[in-house]
Amino acid sequence: MTFIGYLGTYTRGVSKGIYSFTLDPKTSTISQPRLVATLTDPTYLAISDNNQFLYANYKIEGKGAIASFSIHHNTGELTLLHTSKSGNGSYCHISVNKNNNMLVAASYGDGLIESYHIEKDATLSHVISTIQHRGSGPNKERQEKAHAHYAGFSPDEQYIIAVDLGIDSILTYRVTQDQLHEVNRLTTTPGSGPRHLVFHPNQQYVYVMAELRPEVIVLQFEKNTGCFKMIQSVRSVPIDFYANNQGSAISISSDGRFVYAANRGHDSIAVFAVDSETGHLTLLQLIGTEGHWPRDFSLDPSEAFLVAANEESGNLTLFARDQQTGRLTLLQGSVSVPYPVCVKFLSYTER
């Protein structure tokens, strides 16, 4: 049996859209990725909880658009079902809920969050709600205005959480009569530029990857109110590393014991141990990604492996993951794919 994975890309050079690959646990190798859907800049992907549908943000004439695909159960092949356009700028992140009836998207360029209805056949509605973020931050080059970088659901799906790099904010929205309404806003350290987040399985803690400072921010979450409280900030690169570094992806093991964070510039994955009592992080390991600018990574469904996507060097890196210690070991680093920026796995095994 093998695991099926998908890659979103920037369609520069020879890149044409969405690629697929397989991970073979028996041989501990990943296959050469192959093109499965032609789209312009499908930079982020989301897969329905039942593994039947894949969604991709992409561009049409510079504007945001979402494509929905059906997934062939045995082969992982994609069949285009529907496209929906936004009148606003292109998206950088999308999420779907567990019932597969709502999609939320974040636009970095326009600094906004938008939502869509999803029908049972994966058809998307027009945009039903738009929230415009406003403000700026101290970094004049990157925080001249709002830059929404993440939009996702809280574990109980009572809230939509948005992360805005441009205004150093984590925002909580409740959905009421199809519209998003802000219920809480946490301001992070000025200039930190929060990018992505992940919830701990216990739903009490949240881990935020900052892009503009080399740090992971630890938050406490109150699910009754949707409020966040900052409780720790920990470096993701060595204290003596002063070169350009931009944080990218973050993930957590399903047992809640280990957090993984990617560093672009230092070109590494940071491995942290989670204190089960406090939620605090302790750095365990920094391991190079055998490439430049790791934009994204993903644990495979068994969590025995981690696949990282190096955008600028155009290669995937496969690591073995020790599920007891959390540490990573390099297995394969020379799998070429043009400008990979997103990695997603189906949650079941095939072939």
C-alpha atoms as one frame of an Amber mdcrd trajectory, in Angstrom:
protein
   0.000   0.000   0.000   1.089   3.544  -0.661  -0.031   7.016   0.425  -1.219
   9.502  -2.201  -0.087  13.112  -1.932  -0.754  16.308  -3.869   1.373  19.375
  -4.516   0.244  22.915  -5.194   2.739  25.011  -7.177   3.522  28.397  -8.601
   3.199  27.987 -12.364   6.572  29.458 -13.219   9.080  27.854 -15.560   7.878
  24.367 -16.465   5.278  24.113 -13.699   1.735  23.567 -15.006  -0.480  23.191
 -11.924  -1.264  20.451  -9.386   1.020  17.435  -9.134   0.541  14.075  -7.462
   3.040  11.659  -5.922   2.996   8.468  -3.873   4.819   7.559  -0.691   5.704
   3.883  -0.265   6.182   3.058   3.440   7.780  -0.302   2.624  10.612   1.197
   0.580  10.591   4.580   2.388  10.595   6.444  -0.926   8.412   8.917  -2.788
   7.712   8.737  -6.504   8.466  11.319  -9.156   5.511  13.769  -9.075   3.252
  13.915 -12.143   0.847  16.578 -13.360  -2.806  15.818 -12.525  -4.509  19.200
 -13.094  -3.553  22.226 -15.176  -4.244  25.513 -13.353  -2.543  28.884 -12.948
  -0.825  29.192  -9.542  -2.750  26.601  -7.502  -0.788  27.605  -4.400  -2.930
  25.995  -1.704  -5.037  22.843  -1.569  -7.727  21.471   0.753  -9.120  17.928
   0.809 -12.580  17.044   2.086 -12.787  14.971   5.247 -14.200  12.005   3.292
 -11.354  12.136   0.709 -13.844  12.541  -2.145 -13.017  16.105  -3.179  -9.987
  18.353  -3.567 -10.199  22.146  -3.690  -7.535  24.482  -5.041  -7.195  28.235
  -5.081  -5.797  29.590  -8.346  -5.788  32.697 -10.522  -7.961  33.851 -13.390
  -6.699  37.120 -14.890  -5.091  37.979 -11.554  -8.297  37.447  -9.567  -9.062
  34.809  -6.981 -10.773  31.575  -7.986 -11.512  28.170  -6.463 -11.604  24.890
  -8.393 -13.224  21.724  -7.052 -12.209  18.236  -8.196 -13.410  14.726  -7.534
 -10.715  12.288  -6.404 -10.599   8.817  -7.927 -10.651   6.418  -4.988  -8.004
   4.004  -6.264  -5.680   6.091  -8.384  -5.920   9.595  -6.908  -6.650  11.056
 -10.359  -8.518  14.368 -10.332 -11.602  15.302 -12.368 -12.574  18.975 -12.526
 -16.111  19.550 -11.264 -16.596  23.280 -10.853 -14.912  26.675 -10.646 -15.993
  29.778  -8.758 -14.510  33.256  -9.108 -14.066  36.122  -6.693 -14.003  39.734
  -7.780 -11.086  40.302  -5.416  -7.409  39.388  -5.443  -6.010  35.884  -5.512
  -6.044  33.647  -2.442  -3.093  32.218  -0.520  -4.926  29.796   1.812  -8.189
  27.824   1.841  -9.915  25.477   4.310 -13.065  23.334   4.199 -15.122  22.175
   7.174 -15.753  18.540   8.150 -19.235  18.450   6.598 -17.781  19.743   3.340
 -20.424  22.468   3.035 -18.314  25.581   3.670 -14.999  26.888   2.356 -13.093
  29.888   3.675 -10.260  31.639   1.852  -7.624  34.228   2.755  -6.316  36.835
   0.314  -2.836  38.104   1.151  -2.802  40.884  -1.435  -6.214  42.283  -0.549
  -6.071  41.556   3.182  -9.465  39.890   3.359 -11.327  36.693   4.228 -14.097
  35.245   2.040 -16.477  32.325   2.446 -18.367  30.040   0.067 -21.158  27.473
   0.364 -20.332  24.007  -0.972 -23.114  21.824  -2.391 -23.163  18.019  -2.066
 -21.683  17.680  -5.554 -18.767  20.012  -4.581 -20.225  22.931  -6.526 -19.252
  26.225  -4.914 -21.551  29.211  -4.562 -20.546  32.749  -5.343 -18.789  34.526
  -2.472 -21.304  34.834   0.368 -19.314  36.823   2.912 -16.293  39.128   2.701
 -14.401  40.564   5.658 -11.909  43.329   4.899  -9.002  43.679   7.345  -7.508
  47.132   7.843  -4.391  48.512   9.460  -0.622  48.183   9.188   2.452  47.134
  11.161   5.963  48.399  11.907   7.649  46.508   9.051   7.326  49.093   6.276
   8.065  46.645   3.457   5.806  43.777   4.501   3.229  45.387   6.786   2.184
  48.442   4.824  -1.389  47.170   4.994  -3.385  44.100   6.046  -2.220  40.768
   4.591  -4.486  37.865   5.545  -2.415  34.670   5.317  -4.614  31.955   6.847
  -8.304  31.197   7.313  -9.429  27.992   8.982 -11.938  26.436  11.354 -11.568
  25.895  15.078 -11.606  22.164  15.975 -15.274  22.300  17.013 -16.004  24.471
  13.956 -17.811  27.040  16.059 -15.415  29.701  14.799 -13.349  30.694  11.797
  -9.853  31.804  12.735  -7.923  34.246  10.541  -4.230  35.085  10.750  -3.127
  38.440   9.345   0.587  39.024   8.798   0.188  42.689   7.926  -1.533  43.776
  11.132   0.037  41.253  13.566  -3.366  39.829  14.477  -5.212  36.587  15.154
  -8.938  37.156  14.568 -11.874  34.986  15.619 -15.122  35.048  13.636 -18.479
  33.432  14.285 -20.753  32.568  11.364 -24.278  33.963  11.745 -26.788  33.755
   8.905 -23.982  33.154   6.401 -22.043  36.226   7.508 -18.787  36.356   9.482
 -18.806  38.420  12.660 -15.670  39.232  14.637 -15.823  38.097  18.275 -12.174
  38.429  19.311  -8.837  39.845  18.152  -5.407  39.135  19.608  -2.470  41.344
  18.671   0.865  39.546  18.554   4.284  41.148  19.096   4.564  44.110  16.687
   6.503  43.112  13.592   6.230  39.372  14.192   4.057  38.838  11.108   1.983
  35.778  12.087   1.415  33.452   9.121  -0.183  30.061   9.895  -1.460  28.259
  12.980  -2.333  24.791  14.226  -4.500  23.690  17.154  -3.373  21.205  19.775
  -5.662  18.119  19.840  -6.854  19.121  23.322  -8.140  22.409  21.787  -6.607
  24.409  24.653  -3.415  25.478  22.900  -2.615  26.979  19.529   0.778  27.248
  17.814   1.387  30.131  15.413   4.281  30.308  12.947   5.561  33.857  12.578
   7.019  34.841   9.216   8.808  38.099   9.929  10.485  36.974  13.145  12.011
  33.489  13.625   9.592  32.328  16.266   6.669  30.115  17.125   4.013  31.813
  19.246   2.098  29.707  21.763  -1.470  30.731  22.586  -4.098  29.552  25.009
  -7.590  29.246  23.528 -10.907  29.643  25.309 -13.414  27.820  23.132 -16.475
  29.206  24.927 -15.576  32.752  23.899 -13.149  32.301  20.990 -10.515  34.326
  22.853  -6.755  33.789  22.673  -4.030  34.587  25.206  -0.310  34.578  24.450
   1.702  32.345  26.823   5.071  31.767  25.127   7.295  32.680  22.192  10.208
  30.430  21.200  12.887  30.828  18.503  12.757  28.538  15.487  16.384  29.068
  14.380  19.736  29.154  16.260  20.379  32.258  18.319  23.494  33.036  16.255
  21.698  32.838  12.874  21.280  36.403  11.579  20.613  35.902   7.846  17.208
  36.381   6.253  14.686  33.859   7.534  10.953  33.678   6.973   8.783  31.159
   8.793   6.345  29.181   6.674   4.416  26.036   7.643   3.567  24.544  11.032
   2.070  21.204  12.059   1.482  19.070  15.156   1.447  15.299  15.656  -1.956
  13.776  16.325  -0.907  12.801  19.872  -0.099  16.469  20.591   3.449  15.697
  21.726   5.459  17.369  18.928   5.238  20.549  16.861   7.065  20.979  13.538
   7.867  24.348  11.940   9.610  25.263   8.672  12.260  27.960   8.280  12.836
  29.559   4.877  16.350  30.978   4.783  17.778  28.738   7.462  16.185  26.044
   5.259  15.297  23.703   8.071  12.531  22.001   9.996  12.418  22.795  13.715
  11.138  20.029  15.964   9.631  20.996  19.330   8.472  18.917  22.272   5.147
  19.966  23.808   4.723  20.155  27.572   1.424  18.367  28.170   0.670  20.435
  31.285   1.474  23.946  30.062   1.472  23.675  26.270   4.947  25.229  26.204
   7.498  24.221  23.569  11.117  23.078  23.896  13.334  22.870  20.808  14.529
  19.304  20.193  16.055  19.370  16.721  16.850  21.505  13.689  17.342  19.511
  10.496  18.120  20.841   7.013  15.632  20.310   4.191  18.254  19.520   1.510
  16.950  22.415  -0.565  16.146  26.123  -0.523  13.057  27.885   0.830  10.874
  25.133   2.385   7.447  26.643   1.772   5.355  23.786   3.143   5.510  20.279
   4.562   3.135  17.571   5.738   3.122  14.511   7.933   1.882  11.447   6.073
  -1.288   9.677   7.342   0.733   7.188   9.401   2.867  10.035  10.820   5.943
   7.866  10.293   7.168  10.268   7.583   7.349  13.981   6.802   7.550  15.445
   3.294   8.911  18.982   2.832   8.554  21.090  -0.338  11.489  23.375  -1.205
  10.052  26.100  -3.422  13.161  27.770  -4.834  15.293  24.660  -5.361  12.344
  22.708  -6.766  12.606  19.501  -4.778  10.812  17.400  -2.191  12.545  16.004
   0.884  11.413  12.849   2.683  12.164  12.299   6.362  11.479   9.365   8.645
   9.824  10.450  11.895  10.474   8.674  15.189   7.029   8.669  16.760   8.456
   8.262  20.268  11.107  11.003  20.186   9.618  13.207  17.447  12.989  13.479
  15.706  13.459  13.411  11.936  15.971  11.452   9.842  16.703  12.276   6.204
  15.693   9.561   3.719  15.395  11.196   0.295  16.107  14.741  -0.889  16.378
  14.784  -4.669  12.784  14.398  -5.899  12.311  17.218  -8.388   9.111  19.213
  -8.864   8.888  22.840 -10.084   8.069  25.502  -7.479   6.191  23.371  -4.931
   4.394  25.444  -2.301   1.777  23.131  -0.732   1.759  19.467   0.340  -1.425
  17.516   1.163  -2.067  13.797   1.698  -5.212  11.761   1.381  -5.962  10.316
   4.802  -6.184   6.693   3.711  -3.902   4.177   1.967  -4.272   2.975  -1.593
  -2.622   0.766  -4.194
